[in-house]
């Protein structure tokens, strides 16, 4: 048969409303729509980060170093590549007679910004502010209660508000901030007493290339020319690595959840196609009797199913495209850039390919079954179900699965994690499928209840043609996902609720002068007697070598840092202590005595030591303000990173670092019931160079971020649950002919509609009861692994809430099952019997 003739038959038989294939449309609509929305959003953000890399960074290359500006020889060497712009970043306190607030101080020179423009709320495009003038972020102005023309104090300097920032070109590259931005001239921090030897600040020098240089090549040349200087580099193609990593990871997770939803929907696709072909088995048999070949049958009905799949996928693409702004709005401040309607051809094509491949995998078996069986076997299919010859389906199903795996891995930024996810999902689906077989086997051998309704409901779980396996697989996966999310969310909330009040200090204070530490403690005690003040020395340095004393490994010689050796990259926080820090435990070696006077020693985080192969007795050399210092490794520590105190990878003996210029950082715990009102003003007046950070607002912001992430995950999981409900409807539709026959026979034998409804509820109730236990076990088991093994938190689920979520899911299942089965109760026996 020619393709045109086959399409003519297919088109005449295909309803304009796709009657019989609506389940396929719904399933593809849900899965493809979710993937299209997620892919469009994350792809657009990633593309925007890459396209605007120079603007986000403020140049082509950034050289960052702590506690100093670049030297003249460094600037001369780097300056040969282009125009330089110097800047400082540090925490500060801004105050007026009525208010005070921690701010992120950004000091810039007259060449800033090299790329992009700073736009004020007035619409004016400006550069660095004039002397003793500042541009303020709206939040800083609001908290200080100032407007343009007003004055406020930074350190020991009075500064005038010159404008309110509307658009800051390089804001995204600055990363996480503990306060609102205040931009000032480059010389102001030193004039205000905020920059001195030992102060914690960063210098950031941006370069706008004067030729087409390779950023990584220039980076390597600078590091080779000035080894051991503790530089951190960033290039325009990785201007905001934290934001890019966050978007990639979140997008990857949501994509995998969307793919899981599409796979669940695939079961519904298979059921829908099977139901559709079952309704047309007589037409297929008639075509075969009239001479149609098996290939003709596949062509005709393959064209119908393909047309429906394309329509459902196209509708999903349009919905995903339209819902992208809503998803962006739900994520709110989590997104590093703003986005509206986004047309990303690659993301849409990927979502469409996923949909069509899933349709191929699940639609091929029923279609090939209709092709392979002779006409008379199709005629007798209702009373003699067709056997399943799985070898016939192996090739198309295998090709479809291979395409799904390849598409997932090729488009993934983390192929290994994606492969593990696919493997875990395959194992979970296989276990659920085996569980479905076990339920059918158990139902067939279970004792028969005396109640006829329960007996018939139990029989329906194992009768020929029962969709028990498909229902267990799809609904078990969806309900397990709901339990998993509820358990993870409540456990995280439980950890925060339990640990934060116990461990979180009320204030962090940075840059407390070493000479003024005693006066600082006295000031706090006078304000709130009984307060707990913990102070630690704070220094910054870069590890330049480690290992045996006579054979050290130099960091600059490593082509690639070992996995987990992040502390060797750039400068890191250093401290010294005469006693073991709180929350730390020695796991190897021995911590030095409080009065240690011998060779300088260092204690190292055990995870870093394992990552770089460090041994007790080895040495570590650090560069501190350009001076190299070597200490012997005498102990490894396990660090409690969950505590909200000071945690350092490297802790030195006092005689190793205490002579270097440095300040202290402190935490303040006020007595219970004591208000901190007035403390900020007191500390600003007494220590103008210190920065005071309130912990409460930061924790509130962290909770808001967690809530937004949970909302995004919940929305993606909801698609999986909707797909599971669609599968439920598909299973009912696929067995409608057989159920209609059973219902009609029971009606003829005198069964009432109430008894028939009770029979349906008994069947689905028995299945739901089993699935409840399965979902609870699987969901909480996976949640336990995520919480305790991945996050290393305590297992603190809220069981009532988990049970409530599971109960809501089961109510949905029973409600949809009952609603979809009601048409069976309205079937007229005489009319139905004439169609058999």
N, C-alpha and C positions, 0 to 999 in steps of 0.2 A: 504494500500500500504506500502510495506517495505521501510525503509529509503534508502537502496541502489537503489531501483527502482526509488524512488522520486528524488534522486540525479542524476540518469542517465538522467531523463527527464529534470531536471533543468539545467544540464551541457550542454546538446545538444541545449537547447533553449538560453543559456547564451552566448553572443558574447564574444570572447576573448578580444575585446576592450571595453567591457561593454557598448555597444551601448544602449542608452535609460536610463542608470543609471549613466551617467557621472556627472550629476548635484549632485547626492548623493555623488560621489567620491570627487568632488571639494569642497563641503561644509564641509565634514568631514576632508578633507585634510587641509583646512584653520583653522577650529576650533581646531582640535587635534594638528596640528602643532604649533599653538600659545601657547596652554596650555603646550605642551611638552617642548618648548623652555624656557618658563617662569619658569616652575616647575624645569627643569634641572638646570638652572642657579642659582635660589635662593636656591634650595636644596643643590647644591654643595657648595655654599658659606657657608650656615649654617652648613653643615657637617664639612667643613674645619675649621670653627671657633671653633666647639666643639672638633674636633680631635686634634687640635693644641693649645688648651686652655692653657696648661702649658707654652708652648713656647711664646705665645702671651702675657701672663701675666708676664712671667719671673719667675714663681714659682708656688706654690700651693695656696698661700694666699698673699694678699697685704693689708697692714695696712697703711692708708693715714691719715695724720693730717696736719693742717696748722700752719705755723709760728713757728715750733719747731721740733727738733728731738725727738725721743722716749727717755724717761728717762731710767736710768740703771735698775730700777725695772721692767719697762715695757719690756725691751729687755730680761731680765732674764726670765721672765715668758713666753714670746712668744718663746724664744730660746729653751725651753724644747721640742718643737714640731719639730724642725729641724734647718737647717742652715739659718742664716739671712744675708740679703744684704741690706744695707742702701743706700738711694739716695735722692737727692733734685731736685725739678723742679721749675724753675722760669724764668721770662722774663728778658732778658738782651740786652745790645747793644754791638755789636762787631764793631770795627772800625780799619781802616788803615789810613795813611795820605791822601789817595785819596778817600776812600769810607767809608760808615757806613751802618749798617743794623740791624734791630731788630732780635733777635734770641731766640729760645727756649733752655735755658741752662739746661743740664741734667748732674748733678754731681753724680758720682757712686763710690762705694768703690771697693776694690781689688777683692771681691768675685763675682762681677757682670760680666757676667750674670750667674745666678744660672742654668738656662735652656736655651739651644740654644747657638748660637755663633754670634758674630759681625764679619762680613766679610767686609774687605776693598776692594777698587777698585783694588788693586794689587793682590787680591785673598788670602791675609793673614787673618787668623782667630785670633782675639785679644780679650782682655778683657778691663778693665779700662785703660785709657791712663797713661803714666808716668807723674811725676810732671811737671807742667807748659807746658803740651802738650794737644792738643785737637784733637778729630776726628770730622770732619766737614761733614755735608750733602752736596751733590753736589751743591744745590741751594745757600747755605751760602758761599761756596768757590767762586762760580761764581759771586755773588753780591759783595763780598769783593775784588774780583780780586786777590785771593791768590792761591798758589799751595803748594804742600808738601815741607816743609822746611822753608816757609815764616812765618813771625810773624804778629800778630794782637793784639789788645788791648781789654780786657774785664774788665770793671770797671777801676781799677787802676793797673791792672796786664797785663804784656806782655806775650802772649802765643804763642807757636810754633805750626804750623799745622803739625800733625804727620801722618795724613792719611785722605783719602776721603771715606766716608761710602758707601758701596754697598748694604749691607743687615743688617738692624737693627732688632734684634729678637723680641723685645717687642714694636716696633713702634706703632702697631695698638692699644695697650692698653693705650697709652698716650692720645688718643682723639684728639680734635681739637687744633691746634697750631697756634699762631699768628706770627710765624717766623720759619725759618729752624733750624734743630737740630744741636746743638754743644755739644759734650760729653766731659766732663772734670773730673779731679779727685775730690773726695768728698770735700776736704778741700779748693779748689780753690775759690768758691764763697765768703766765709768768708774772705780769704786772699785778694780778689779783692775789698772788701768793699761793696759787693752786698747783704750780709746777715747781718742784725743787728736787734735789737729789733724794731718791727713795720713793718719790710719789709714783702712784700707779697710773700711767697714761700710755697711750699708743701714739706713735707718729705714723701717718699714712701719706706716702708720697706717690702721687699719680703721674703717669707719663703718657703723653699723647705723641705717638710715633710720628717722625717726620719722613718716614719711608715705610715700605711694605715689609716690616720686620715680622718674624715669627715670634709670638709672645713667649712661647716656651723656650725658644732658643736664647732670647734675651735674658730670660730668667736663669737659665743654666750659666750663661756668661757672667752674670752678676755674682751668682753663688760661687763660681770658680775663682773669680777675681778677689772676692772678700770671703774666704771660708770661715765658718764658725761665728758669723755675726748674728745668727738667730733670726734671719729674715723669714717672713711669711709672704708668699707671693700669690697674687690672683691676676688672671688674664681676662680679657673681655669675653671669651667663650665660657668662662666659669665665674661670672661676675657675682652671682648669688648662689654658691654651691648648696647652702643650707636650704634655701627655698626650692631650688631645683630638685634636690634629693627628697624633700618632703612631698612635693607634687608628684614626683615619679613613684614614690612608695605608696602614697595614698591612691593614686590612679591605678597602680598595678594591683593593689588589693581590691579596689572596687571593680576593676575589670575582671578579676578572677571570680569575685562573687557574682557579677553579672553573667559570666560564662557558666558558672554553676547553675544559675537560674535558667539559662538557655538549655543546658543539658536536661534539667528537670522538665522543662517545657518540651524537650524532644520526646520524652515518653508520651506526653499528650499528643504530640504530632503523630507518633506511631499509632496511638489509639484512634485518633481522628481519621487517619488515612484508612486504618483497618475498618472502622465503622462505615466510612464512605464507600469503600469497595464492597463491604458486606451488603450494603443497601443496593448495590449494582451488580451483584453476583449473577442474577438472571440475565441482565443485559450482556455481561461478559460471556456467559455461557451461550447466549443466542448468537453473539458475534462469532464465537468460535464455530458453532454449528453452521453458520452461513459462510465459513471459509476464512475468517480472520486468523492470521498466524499469531503465535505467542509474541513475536516482535511487534506486530500490529497492536496487540492489547497493551503492551508496555508503552508504546508510542502514544496511543490515544490517552490513556489515563495518566501517563507521565506528563503529557502536555497540560492536562487539567491540574494536576497537583503542582507542577512547576509554575503555572500561571497564578495559582492561589498563593504559593510560597513567595513569589515575587511581589504580589500585591500586599501581603502581610508584612514582608520585610520592608517594602517601600513606605508603608504607613508607619512602621516602627522607626525608620530613619527620619521621617518628617517629625514624628513626635519627639524623638531624641534631640533633634535640632532645635525644636521649639522650647523644650524644657530646660535647655542648658542654662539660660539666665536664672531660672528658678533654683537650679542646683547650686549655681554660683552664689545666689542670695542666701541659701541655707547654710553654706559653708562660711559666709561672712568674712571675718577678718583672717580666717585661715589662709585665704588665697593671697599670694604675694602681689598680684596685679588684678585690675578690674577687667571683667569680660562681660559681653552681652551676647547677642546672637552671633554664633561663630560657625562659619562654613569650613570644615576641615575635610577635604576630599579623602585623605588617607584614612582618617578615623572612620568615616562613613563607609568607605569601601571595605575596611576590615570588619566592621560590624555586619555588613551585608554578607561578606564571605563566611563569617561564623554562622549566620542564620541559615544560609543555603547548605553549608556542610552538615549542620545538625539535621536539617530537613532530609538530606540525602541518607544519613546514617539511620534515621528512624522510619523514613517512608519506604526505603528500598525493600525491607522484608515483606510487608503485606503486598506490595506491588508485584514482587517476583513470585510470591506464592500464588497470586491470581493468574500469573502468566503460565506457571508450570503445571497447574492441575488441569485435567481434561474437563470438558463441558459437563459430563454427567456427575463428576465429583463435585463440581461447583453447585450443581442443582441439589445435591444431597448434603451440602455443607451444613445446613441447619441441624440436621439430625445426626450427621456423621462429620464432625469437625475435621478440617484439613490438618494433616500432619505438618510439622515444621521441619523442613530440610535445611538446617543451618548452613550447610556447605554452599548452598545456592547463594546465600547472602554474603558470604565471607569477603568476596572481592569488593563490591561497592561499599559495604560497611567498613572494611579495612582501609580503603582509600579515603573515605570520609574522616575516619578517626585519625589517620596519618596527617591529613590536611589540617585538622583542628589542632593537633599537637604542634605541627610545624608553624602554623600561624601564631599560636600562643608564644612559642619560644623565640621566634624571629622578631616579633614586635615587642619583646619584653626587655626592660633594662636590667632585670635580674633573672636570667634564664634558669639558674639552678633552683631558686625559690619557686619559680613557676612550674618547673618540672616536678618538684616535690609536692606542690599543691595538686597538680594533675594526678600524680601517683596516689596521693592520699584520697582524693575525690574518687578515683577509680576503685580503690580498695573499699572505701565506704559504700559506694553504690553496689559493689559486688557483695558485700556483707548483707546489705539490705535486701538484695535480690535473693540471696540464699535464705535469709530470714523469711521472705515471702513464701519460698518453697516449703520451709519448715512449718509455717503456719498452716498452709494447705494440708501438709502431711498430718500435722497434729489434729486439725479439725476433722479430717477423715477418720481418725482413730479415737477421737474423744468420745466419752460416754454420751449417749443421746439424752438431752434434757426431757423431762416429762412434759413441759410446756410446749405445745406444738409450734408456737411462734418462735421461741428460742431454738427449737430443733430445726425448723426450716431455715432460720437465719444462720445457724452454724453450718448447715448443709450448703448454703450459698457460697461459703468461703472456699469450698473445695470442689464444687460441681464443674463439669466440663465447660470451658470457656470463661471461667471466673477470672476477673482482673485483679485478684488478690496480690500477685507479685508486683504488678505495676503500681498499685496503690501503696503498698508498703514501701517500695523504693522511693517514689516521689514524695509522698506525704511524710514518710519517716525522715527524709533529708530536709524537707522544709521545716518541720516541727523541731528537729534537732538544731537547725540553725537558729531558730527563735530562742530555744533554751540556752544555746551557746552564748548568744548575745546578751541575754538577761543575766546569765551567770557571770560573764566577764565584766559587764557594766556594774553590777552590784558589788562584785568583789573589789574592783578598783575603787568604787565609792567607799566601801568599807575600810580599805587600807588608808585612804585619805582621811576619812573621818576619825580613824583610830590613831594614826601616827602623827598627823599634822598638829593637833592640839598639844600632844606630848612633846614633840620634837622641834616644832617651828619656833624660832625666836620672834620677838615682837619687832626688832629692828636689826638691820645690818648697818655697820658703820665702816666706811673705808677711809684710808689715809689718816688714821689717828697718829699724830707725831710720836715718835719713840720717846722723846724727852717729856712729852705731856701725858704719857699713859697713866701715871699715878693720879694726876689731876683729873683725867677723864673718868677714872673709876670713882674718885671722890665726888665729882659732879653728879654722876648717876645715883650714887648712894644718898646724896643730899636730896635729890629730886624724889626718889622712891626708895626708901630704906628697905633692904631685903632683896633688891634686884640682883640678878645673876649676870655678871659680865664675863664673857670669855673672849680673850684677845690672843691673836696669833701673829707672828711676824709674817709679812708678805713681801716676797721678792719675785722677780721674773728672770729666768735664765734658760738657755738652750743646752741640751745634752749634745756634746760634740764627739764623745767617745765613751765606749764601755767595754768591759770584758776583763780578762786577766791583765795584771799590771804590766807585764812585759810583751803583751800581744793584744792591745786594745783594738776594737773595731771602730773606725771613724764613721760617723753617721753620713758625712758627705760622700763617702766612697760607696755607700749602698745604692745600687741602681733602683731598688724598690724596697720600701719599708716592709718588714714582716707584718703579717696580718695581726691586728691587735696592738701594734706598736705606735699608736697615735701620739703617745707622749713624746716621741722623738721628733715630731714635726714642729719646727719653729720653737718659739719660747713658751715655757710653761710656768705655772705657779710653783714657787719653791718656798719652803719654810724650814724653821729649825725648832727643836723642842727638847727639853731635858727629860720629859716623861712621855710615855706612849699616849698618843692622841686618843681622846674619847671616841668610842665606836670602832676602834681598830683592834685587831688581835694578831699577835705574832704567830706565824705559821712555820717559820724556819729561822734558825739562828737565835740571836739574843739582842734585845734592845739595850743600849748603853746605860750606864748608871747616871743618876742625876748630876753628879759632880765630875763627869767625864772630862779628863784633861789631855788625853793622849792623841793618837792619830785621828784626824777627822773621819767620821763615819756617816753612813747614809742607810736608811731603811726604805725599801722599794715595795710598791704594790706587787703582790704575787702574780697577778694576771699579766702585768707587763714583763715581769721576770721570766715567766714561762714563754711569753711570746718571743723574746729576744735571746733566750737561752742563757740568762744571767745566773751565776752561781754565787753562793756565799763565799766571800773572800775576794771576789772580783772588785774592780774599781770603776767608778763613774767620774767623768770629767765634764763639768758644765762651764759655760761662758756666762759670766755675770757682769754686766756693764763693761764688756770687753776684756775682763780679767778671767783667766782660766783657773778653776779650783777643782782639785781631785779629792775624792773621799772613797773609803773602802766600804763595800757592801757587807753589813754584818747581820742584817735580818730582812725577812720578807713579812709583809702584813696583808691581812684581809681587811678591806675597807668596807664599812657600811655606807654605801653610796645613797641609800634611801634617807639617811639622816640629813636634816636641813642645816647642818653645821659646816665647818671648814674641813674639807677632805683634800689631801694632797697625795699625788703619786709618790713624790720624793719628800722625805722628812730627814733633815740633816741634824747632826749633833751641833749644839750651839757654837762650838769653837770652829766650825766649818764656815759659817756665814755671818755671825753676829757683828763682825766688824765692817760689813758692807753697808752702804747707805740704804736705809729702808724705813718704812712706816709699819703700822700695825692695822689689822682689820679686827673688828670686834662684833660680837652679837650681844644683844641686850634682851633679857627676859625680865619683864616687870612682874611684881607680885600679883597674884590673882585678885582681880577686882580693881586694880590700879589703872587709871586712864593715862594714856600717853599724851594727853592734851598739854601743850606747852613745852614738851621735851624737844621738839624740833627747833623751836626758837632758842631755847637754852643752849643747845649744842652748837647752833650756828654762831651765836654770839661768842661762845667760849672757844670754838675750834672752827674758824671760818674756812680752813682748807680741807676739812673733812666732808665726806658725803654720807648722809643718813638716808637709808632706804627702808620704807615701811613694808613689812612682809605681807600684811593683810591684803592690800590691793593686788599684789602679784599673785597670791594664791587664788583670789577671786577671778583674775584673768585666766589663770591656768585651768580652773574648773570650767570656765566658759568655753575654753578651747576644747577640753575633753567632751563637753556636752555637744559641741558642734561636730566633732569627729564621730561621736556616738550617733548623732542624727543622720549623718551621711551614711554610716554603716547600716543603720536601721532601715533607711530608705532603700538601700541596695538589697538588704535581706528581705524587705517586704515584697520585692519583685519575685524573689525565689518562692515565697509563700503563695503569692498570687498564681505563679506558675503551677505550684502544687495543687491549688484549688482547681485550676483549669484542667489538670490531669484527672482530678476526681470527676469533674463533669465529663471529661472525655471517656473515662472508664464506664460511666453510667450510659453515655450515648452509644459506646461501642457494643454494650451488651443489651441495648434497648430492645432489639428484636426478640432475643431469647427471654428477656424479662417480661416483655409484652405477652409472649406465649404463656409463660408461667402464671402471670397475673390473670389472664383470661381463663385459663383452666381452673385456677383457684376460685375465680368469680363464678364460673359455671357450677362448681362444687359447693357454692354457698358462702364463700368467704366475704366478709364485709370490707368496706373501704378502711375502716378503723383497724381491722386485723391486718390488712395488707400494709398499711402504713407502719403498724407495729413490727411487721416482718422486716421491712426495710430498715427501720431504726435499730432493730436487733442485730441485723447483719453489720451495719456500719458502726453500731455501738460496740460490738465485740471487737471489731478491727481497731476502732479508736482506742479502746482500753489497752490492747496490746501495744499499739503505737505510742501511747502515752508513756508506758514503761520504757520502751526502746528509746524514744526521744530524750527522756529524762536521763537515761544512762549514757547515751552517746553524747548528748549536748554537754552535760556536766563533766564527763570524762575529758572531752576536748578542751573545755574551759579550764579545767584543772591544769592541763598541760600548758596552756597559754599563760595562765596567771603565775604558776609556780616555776615553770621551766624557762619560758621565754622572758617574762617580766621579772622573775625572781621576787614576787610579792607573796604575801600570806594568802591562804585560801579562805576568804571571808564572804561567801555568797549569802544573799538574802533569800532564803528558801521560800518564804511566803510569796515574795514577788515572782520568783521563778515559777512556782506552781500556778500563780495567777496568770502569767503569760502563757504557760502551757495549756491551762484550762480555757483561756480565750481562744487559742488555736483549735482546740478540740471542739468548742462550741461552733466555730466557723465551719469546721469540717462537717459536723452533723447538720448544721443549718443548710449548707449548700447541697449536701447529699439529699436531704429531705426535699428541698425546693426543686432540685433537678429531677427527682423521682415522681413528683406529683402528677405530671402528664400521664404516667403509666396507670394511675388510679382512675383516670377519666376515659380509658380505652373501652370502647363498646365491644362486648364479647362477639356478637353476631358479625359485625363488620370486620373485626380482627381475624376471626376464624376463616372468613372467606378469602383473606389475603395470604393464608399460610400455604 
